[in-house]
Amino acid sequence: MRNKLFVAAVTVTALLAVAGMAWADRTVPTSLSDQSAACVTCHEAEMAGLVKEWRHSRHYGADVGCYECHAADPKDADAFEHNGYSIAVIVSPKDCAKCHPGESQQFQASHHADAGAILGSLDNMLGEVVEGPMAAVNGCKQCHGSVVKVNPDKTLDPTTWPNSGMGRINPDGSKGSCAACHSRHSFDAALARQPENCGKCHLGPDHPQKEIYEESKHGIAYYANIDRMNLQSPSWVVGIDYSAAPTCATCHMSATKELPLTHDVGDRISWTLRPPVSQKVDAAAIKAGKKVKSWEARRGDMKKVCANCHTTNYVENFYKQYDGLVDLYNVKFAEPARNIYTKLRSSGLLTADVDFDEEIEWTYYYLWHHEGRRARMGAAMFAPDYTQWHGMFEVAERFYMEFIPQVRELVEKAKTAGGAKAAAAEEVEKVVNEALAMESHAWFTGKEPAEIKAARKKAAEDFRKRYAP
């Protein structure tokens, strides 16, 4: 038996050694082009770090060098002559598509690729106007992407470059930046598979997915078992290559036993939590008459990911909880607030042509854009604190203690003014009263049934007795 075990161990060791040699062989170029060899000769002296990262990459082992990526047609908008070669600084998804057509096609169809289409949004208004243009250049556009402008001398405009925003509009017309996730020049898949990579953009007060992930059991398991994640695996299939924890990539992009890898990060998402009122992810497309993958099909694919670690009952019950929280947010707070705010704007009690010049506009923005998003995203990703204290608690506080009082103040002011404004105020007040007449707001209006008040009072007394000093 000992001899058999020894032979088995030697065999495994030999196989691992062969695999290691095969990996080593893939990282040694055999026929690097003359153009790329010339680039390396110069850049290794001038930009040693860049070249070293390239030597670490699979591109290096596959004889893909500087020129293969940076070569440009002299007619290209950003092409310029450099030491006898026509090149471009930006390597766009269109360039990457020469070798990665499937990945590029998936990305171009994704919501990520349209991240740069923020002109006219309230977020852009805040960055470009309220805060100032350079706040948007250094902040918003570094995640969303800018329209990269080429100066007459072929240099890139500093107000638009450097930029690796996910929805960057490149000089060749393509959208996006592969380097946003696959940092140049190593283009390491392991980096793109880690949650920190997504955290460049997905964190903060209005979309704290990275912090939410870190609070969740998924994140806790990942950081405790990162050495078991096999991040350098060529295939990286959950349940086969690793099982310790999922990352952002696992759920939204990476391959499973049943699903192929996709570069469309929205392909498995069923709700869109971005707008003031949540809606199914295909709702806008259906309204516009477009045929897209249904939210049911997207959720079905996400459930296949979940099934690698969780039972069917667990997954189904999770979605019931998640849907329940989104419905609660929509019905109790989001829809009433939207209806009231829309009526305020249309009634003329707010300036219609300027955003953020009145306090209630900031209040409403915080309500859905910050607190509302945090609550919904927390529920989507197993983060109870972000769902409750950083989420629904702050939604409720903002709605009851700020939004409604500010609306009532505007109404009373308009009533005092008389005339058309008084009539408009009455219309707004009607919408407010209709919203607060909902059973879920009865505690606030003092119209709860006596038995419910009594039961809560008794529960409070029992609690105080239990914890009384």
KOLRO-721164 format. One record per residue (C-alpha): z, x, y. Coordinates in nm, 3 decimals. Layout:
BEGIN
- pz; px; py
- Z; X; Y
...
This chain:
BEGIN
- pz; px; py
- 0.000; 0.000; 0.000
- 0.091; 0.281; 0.239
- -0.242; 0.451; 0.169
- -0.429; 0.127; 0.239
- -0.242; 0.080; 0.566
- -0.316; 0.438; 0.665
- -0.686; 0.398; 0.588
- -0.692; 0.075; 0.787
- -0.521; 0.243; 1.081
- -0.764; 0.534; 1.073
- -1.057; 0.293; 1.056
- -0.933; 0.094; 1.357
- -0.870; 0.413; 1.552
- -1.218; 0.536; 1.474
- -1.372; 0.208; 1.582
- -1.178; 0.219; 1.909
- -1.292; 0.575; 1.964
- -1.654; 0.475; 1.907
- -1.611; 0.185; 2.146
- -1.463; 0.423; 2.400
- -1.757; 0.661; 2.362
- -1.997; 0.369; 2.402
- -1.821; 0.274; 2.724
- -1.832; 0.633; 2.840
- -2.204; 0.649; 2.764
- -2.263; 0.345; 2.980
- -2.106; 0.517; 3.277
- -2.334; 0.820; 3.267
- -2.677; 0.774; 3.427
- -2.974; 0.909; 3.238
- -3.264; 0.850; 3.473
- -3.146; 0.796; 3.828
- -3.444; 0.748; 4.060
- -3.549; 1.033; 4.287
- -3.476; 0.814; 4.591
- -3.120; 0.736; 4.480
- -3.061; 1.098; 4.380
- -3.160; 1.200; 4.732
- -2.921; 0.942; 4.879
- -2.634; 1.068; 4.666
- -2.694; 1.432; 4.761
- -2.635; 1.349; 5.126
- -2.379; 1.071; 5.103
- -2.157; 1.257; 4.858
- -2.090; 1.507; 5.133
- -2.067; 1.254; 5.416
- -1.906; 0.953; 5.242
- -1.739; 1.086; 4.930
- -1.521; 0.781; 4.877
- -1.816; 0.545; 4.875
- -2.004; 0.755; 4.620
- -1.696; 0.791; 4.402
- -1.656; 0.413; 4.386
- -2.022; 0.381; 4.291
- -1.972; 0.636; 4.012
- -1.692; 0.412; 3.883
- -1.927; 0.114; 3.861
- -2.144; -0.026; 3.587
- -2.434; 0.009; 3.826
- -2.391; 0.384; 3.796
- -2.411; 0.371; 3.417
- -2.718; 0.148; 3.433
- -2.910; 0.387; 3.663
- -2.878; 0.146; 3.956
- -2.830; 0.365; 4.261
- -2.828; 0.340; 4.638
- -3.202; 0.288; 4.676
- -3.230; 0.018; 4.411
- -2.998; -0.202; 4.620
- -3.068; -0.092; 4.976
- -3.447; -0.051; 4.965
- -3.617; -0.279; 5.216
- -3.965; -0.392; 5.307
- -4.051; -0.241; 5.649
- -4.129; -0.596; 5.762
- -3.772; -0.714; 5.693
- -3.578; -0.807; 6.007
- -3.304; -0.552; 5.938
- -3.515; -0.277; 5.780
- -3.509; 0.066; 5.941
- -3.638; 0.412; 5.858
- -3.375; 0.652; 5.725
- -3.466; 1.002; 5.609
- -3.811; 0.889; 5.506
- -3.707; 0.568; 5.334
- -3.714; 0.207; 5.452
- -3.370; 0.063; 5.389
- -3.134; -0.215; 5.502
- -2.758; -0.192; 5.541
- -2.692; -0.541; 5.407
- -2.740; -0.603; 5.037
- -2.774; -0.981; 5.024
- -2.757; -1.228; 4.735
- -3.137; -1.232; 4.750
- -3.134; -0.860; 4.676
- -2.880; -0.900; 4.397
- -3.094; -1.178; 4.247
- -3.352; -0.921; 4.140
- -3.117; -0.830; 3.856
- -2.876; -1.126; 3.861
- -3.096; -1.434; 3.912
- -2.869; -1.681; 3.734
- -2.556; -1.579; 3.921
- -2.739; -1.586; 4.254
- -2.885; -1.931; 4.188
- -2.544; -2.071; 4.094
- -2.384; -1.923; 4.404
- -2.654; -2.049; 4.640
- -2.589; -2.402; 4.513
- -2.212; -2.374; 4.560
- -1.983; -2.492; 4.838
- -1.890; -2.128; 4.895
- -2.246; -2.053; 5.006
- -2.217; -2.316; 5.280
- -1.885; -2.183; 5.411
- -2.060; -2.055; 5.723
- -2.162; -2.405; 5.828
- -1.853; -2.455; 6.044
- -2.020; -2.484; 6.385
- -1.907; -2.814; 6.534
- -1.598; -2.842; 6.314
- -1.251; -2.879; 6.463
- -1.159; -2.546; 6.302
- -1.445; -2.376; 6.484
- -1.355; -2.550; 6.809
- -1.008; -2.400; 6.784
- -1.137; -2.051; 6.704
- -1.434; -2.026; 6.937
- -1.306; -2.223; 7.236
- -0.932; -2.291; 7.235
- -0.836; -1.945; 7.105
- -1.143; -1.750; 7.221
- -1.462; -1.605; 7.071
- -1.317; -1.279; 6.935
- -1.051; -1.474; 6.747
- -1.335; -1.639; 6.557
- -1.520; -1.308; 6.509
- -1.215; -1.134; 6.364
- -1.064; -1.437; 6.196
- -1.263; -1.747; 6.103
- -1.595; -1.575; 6.042
- -1.451; -1.301; 5.822
- -1.390; -1.569; 5.560
- -1.648; -1.834; 5.645
- -1.920; -1.586; 5.736
- -2.128; -1.531; 6.046
- -2.498; -1.546; 6.123
- -2.573; -1.173; 6.114
- -2.782; -1.075; 6.416
- -3.010; -0.770; 6.427
- -3.039; -0.588; 6.759
- -3.379; -0.471; 6.889
- -3.294; -0.115; 6.781
- -3.232; -0.244; 6.424
- -2.856; -0.200; 6.444
- -2.637; -0.495; 6.352
- -2.468; -0.687; 6.634
- -2.093; -0.604; 6.637
- -2.002; -0.967; 6.704
- -2.153; -1.054; 6.365
- -2.104; -0.736; 6.159
- -1.906; -0.601; 5.970
- -1.874; -0.932; 5.787
- -1.838; -1.018; 5.421
- -1.770; -1.386; 5.474
- -1.845; -1.610; 5.179
- -2.103; -1.815; 5.370
- -2.256; -1.533; 5.572
- -2.616; -1.600; 5.682
- -2.808; -1.281; 5.613
- -3.113; -1.150; 5.803
- -3.332; -1.238; 5.502
- -3.217; -1.603; 5.522
- -3.001; -1.597; 5.211
- -2.648; -1.732; 5.221
- -2.333; -1.552; 5.119
- -2.202; -1.213; 5.027
- -2.158; -1.099; 4.668
- -1.931; -0.826; 4.806
- -1.685; -1.093; 4.921
- -1.556; -1.100; 4.564
- -1.718; -0.795; 4.402
- -1.615; -0.535; 4.658
- -1.871; -0.270; 4.722
- -1.944; -0.015; 4.587
- -1.762; -0.039; 4.257
- -1.845; -0.408; 4.208
- -1.558; -0.420; 3.962
- -1.535; -0.744; 3.764
- -1.161; -0.687; 3.715
- -1.109; -0.711; 4.090
- -1.294; -1.044; 4.111
- -1.078; -1.183; 3.829
- -0.747; -1.128; 4.007
- -0.583; -1.388; 4.235
- -0.534; -1.134; 4.514
- -0.911; -1.126; 4.555
- -0.923; -1.496; 4.640
- -0.619; -1.452; 4.865
- -0.828; -1.291; 5.138
- -0.929; -1.642; 5.242
- -0.723; -1.886; 5.038
- -0.379; -1.845; 5.188
- -0.191; -1.949; 5.500
- -0.065; -2.275; 5.649
- -0.370; -2.492; 5.583
- -0.495; -2.366; 5.244
- -0.219; -2.162; 5.074
- -0.375; -2.152; 4.729
- -0.263; -1.795; 4.664
- 0.100; -1.869; 4.755
- 0.079; -2.191; 4.552
- -0.051; -1.994; 4.253
- 0.230; -1.740; 4.286
- 0.488; -2.020; 4.278
- 0.330; -2.188; 3.976
- 0.408; -2.112; 3.612
- 0.053; -1.980; 3.586
- 0.116; -1.720; 3.855
- 0.458; -1.625; 3.719
- 0.304; -1.567; 3.376
- 0.021; -1.361; 3.523
- 0.239; -1.120; 3.719
- 0.479; -1.080; 3.426
- 0.196; -1.005; 3.185
- -0.074; -0.837; 3.391
- -0.095; -0.554; 3.139
- -0.205; -0.809; 2.877
- -0.482; -0.965; 3.086
- -0.760; -0.734; 2.961
- -0.923; -0.754; 3.303
- -1.186; -0.491; 3.224
- -1.327; -0.684; 2.928
- -1.707; -0.729; 2.951
- -1.681; -1.089; 2.829
- -1.329; -1.198; 2.940
- -1.319; -1.527; 2.752
- -0.986; -1.709; 2.774
- -0.822; -1.754; 2.435
- -1.022; -1.465; 2.290
- -1.001; -1.168; 2.526
- -0.670; -1.275; 2.683
- -0.415; -1.554; 2.664
- -0.116; -1.450; 2.876
- -0.211; -1.651; 3.186
- -0.502; -1.800; 3.380
- -0.611; -1.672; 3.719
- -0.817; -1.850; 3.985
- -1.131; -1.718; 3.816
- -1.021; -1.842; 3.474
- -1.006; -2.204; 3.581
- -1.287; -2.218; 3.834
- -1.548; -1.971; 3.713
- -1.490; -1.773; 3.397
- -1.618; -1.838; 3.047
- -1.435; -2.024; 2.773
- -1.528; -2.079; 2.409
- -1.715; -2.391; 2.524
- -1.821; -2.313; 2.881
- -2.037; -2.033; 3.023
- -1.934; -1.831; 3.326
- -2.042; -1.990; 3.654
- -2.062; -1.861; 4.011
- -2.037; -2.215; 4.148
- -1.663; -2.239; 4.211
- -1.678; -2.614; 4.267
- -1.836; -2.687; 3.932
- -1.504; -2.789; 3.772
- -1.336; -2.955; 4.073
- -1.303; -3.335; 4.078
- -1.129; -3.402; 4.414
- -1.219; -3.258; 4.753
- -0.891; -3.203; 4.937
- -1.042; -3.065; 5.258
- -1.098; -3.383; 5.469
- -0.830; -3.603; 5.630
- -0.862; -3.850; 5.343
- -0.926; -3.709; 4.995
- -1.232; -3.824; 4.811
- -1.397; -3.750; 4.479
- -1.606; -3.436; 4.506
- -1.938; -3.616; 4.453
- -1.872; -3.900; 4.698
- -2.051; -3.754; 5.000
- -2.357; -3.657; 4.796
- -2.380; -4.003; 4.639
- -2.353; -4.164; 4.983
- -2.638; -3.941; 5.100
- -2.852; -4.049; 4.805
- -2.833; -3.715; 4.625
- -2.800; -3.674; 4.250
- -2.528; -3.425; 4.164
- -2.292; -3.346; 3.878
- -2.039; -3.628; 3.868
- -1.670; -3.579; 3.935
- -1.599; -3.706; 3.582
- -1.822; -3.435; 3.432
- -1.661; -3.169; 3.651
- -1.314; -3.281; 3.548
- -1.425; -3.284; 3.186
- -1.519; -2.918; 3.212
- -1.188; -2.828; 3.375
- -1.006; -3.007; 3.094
- -1.190; -2.782; 2.848
- -1.040; -2.483; 3.027
- -0.693; -2.638; 3.016
- -0.734; -2.713; 2.643
- -0.721; -2.343; 2.560
- -0.345; -2.350; 2.622
- -0.239; -2.716; 2.657
- -0.247; -3.027; 2.440
- -0.466; -3.325; 2.528
- -0.163; -3.536; 2.616
- -0.030; -3.264; 2.849
- -0.363; -3.234; 3.031
- -0.416; -3.610; 3.062
- -0.064; -3.663; 3.198
- -0.107; -3.378; 3.445
- -0.414; -3.546; 3.590
- -0.230; -3.877; 3.616
- 0.044; -3.703; 3.816
- -0.208; -3.520; 4.033
- -0.418; -3.831; 4.100
- -0.098; -4.022; 4.175
- 0.004; -3.775; 4.445
- -0.342; -3.776; 4.604
- -0.347; -4.157; 4.602
- 0.002; -4.164; 4.756
- -0.106; -3.932; 5.036
- -0.428; -4.126; 5.095
- -0.283; -4.477; 5.096
- 0.056; -4.426; 5.260
- -0.030; -4.172; 5.528
- -0.391; -4.051; 5.550
- -0.578; -4.380; 5.573
- -0.332; -4.545; 5.817
- -0.324; -4.234; 6.039
- -0.702; -4.206; 6.036
- -0.744; -4.575; 6.123
- -0.496; -4.550; 6.410
- -0.643; -4.226; 6.543
- -1.000; -4.358; 6.519
- -0.899; -4.670; 6.711
- -0.730; -4.458; 6.977
- -1.048; -4.257; 7.028
- -1.282; -4.558; 7.033
- -1.055; -4.759; 7.263
- -1.077; -4.507; 7.543
- -0.706; -4.422; 7.539
- -0.804; -4.063; 7.454
- -1.074; -3.852; 7.613
- -1.372; -3.894; 7.385
- -1.564; -3.576; 7.470
- -1.289; -3.311; 7.447
- -1.080; -3.215; 7.145
- -0.726; -3.075; 7.156
- -0.665; -3.155; 7.523
- -0.399; -3.414; 7.432
- -0.083; -3.371; 7.228
- -0.159; -3.637; 6.970
- -0.482; -3.461; 6.875
- -0.280; -3.158; 6.768
- -0.029; -3.380; 6.589
- -0.296; -3.557; 6.387
- -0.466; -3.226; 6.305
- -0.141; -3.080; 6.169
- -0.079; -3.400; 5.971
- -0.393; -3.380; 5.758
- -0.523; -3.027; 5.804
- -0.197; -2.842; 5.739
- 0.076; -3.054; 5.584
- -0.164; -3.288; 5.404
- -0.368; -3.010; 5.249
- -0.062; -2.819; 5.135
- 0.079; -3.124; 4.956
- -0.244; -3.205; 4.778
- -0.318; -2.846; 4.681
- 0.038; -2.796; 4.560
- -0.001; -3.089; 4.323
- -0.338; -2.959; 4.206
- -0.195; -2.622; 4.103
- 0.158; -2.683; 3.969
- 0.355; -2.585; 4.282
- 0.642; -2.834; 4.332
- 0.778; -2.673; 4.650
- 0.438; -2.683; 4.822
- 0.392; -3.041; 4.705
- 0.733; -3.152; 4.833
- 0.905; -2.947; 5.104
- 0.598; -2.768; 5.242
- 0.386; -3.075; 5.177
- 0.480; -3.443; 5.160
- 0.811; -3.393; 5.344
- 0.625; -3.241; 5.639
- 0.352; -3.508; 5.618
- 0.621; -3.776; 5.641
- 0.810; -3.603; 5.921
- 0.491; -3.554; 6.122
- 0.379; -3.915; 6.067
- 0.707; -4.095; 6.138
- 0.872; -3.865; 6.392
- 0.569; -3.748; 6.594
- 0.245; -3.934; 6.531
- 0.373; -4.293; 6.546
- 0.602; -4.231; 6.850
- 0.317; -4.059; 7.038
- 0.083; -4.349; 6.963
- 0.341; -4.598; 7.087
- 0.391; -4.395; 7.404
- 0.016; -4.401; 7.473
- 0.011; -4.777; 7.409
- 0.298; -4.846; 7.649
- 0.141; -4.628; 7.916
- -0.189; -4.816; 7.883
- -0.014; -5.154; 7.897
- 0.149; -5.051; 8.223
- -0.190; -4.953; 8.366
- -0.317; -5.307; 8.304
- -0.677; -5.426; 8.292
- -0.914; -5.294; 8.027
- -0.666; -5.030; 7.918
- -0.400; -5.290; 7.849
- -0.643; -5.484; 7.632
- -0.736; -5.166; 7.446
- -0.367; -5.088; 7.397
- -0.313; -5.422; 7.231
- -0.596; -5.348; 6.986
- -0.440; -5.012; 6.898
- -0.098; -5.170; 6.861
- -0.244; -5.422; 6.618
- -0.374; -5.143; 6.395
- -0.035; -4.967; 6.409
- 0.149; -5.284; 6.312
- -0.090; -5.349; 6.024
- -0.031; -4.998; 5.893
- 0.348; -5.017; 5.918
- 0.351; -5.360; 5.753
- 0.278; -5.186; 5.422
- 0.562; -5.209; 5.171
- 0.590; -4.831; 5.154
- 0.688; -4.818; 5.523
- 0.951; -5.094; 5.498
- 1.235; -4.840; 5.504
- 1.109; -4.726; 5.847
- 1.064; -5.071; 5.997
- 1.397; -5.196; 5.858
- 1.232; -5.466; 5.647
- 1.341; -5.351; 5.301
- 1.490; -5.623; 5.075
- 1.872; -5.632; 5.087
- 1.906; -5.549; 4.717
- 1.705; -5.228; 4.757
- 1.918; -5.119; 5.053
- 2.234; -5.197; 4.858
- 2.120; -5.003; 4.552
- 2.037; -4.697; 4.761
- 2.369; -4.721; 4.945
- 2.557; -4.729; 4.613
- 2.362; -4.431; 4.482
- 2.447; -4.238; 4.798
- 2.818; -4.321; 4.763
- 2.817; -4.212; 4.397
- 2.650; -3.886; 4.492
- 2.908; -3.812; 4.763
- 3.193; -3.882; 4.519
- 3.043; -3.647; 4.264
- 3.016; -3.359; 4.510
- 3.311; -3.439; 4.736
- 3.543; -3.139; 4.799
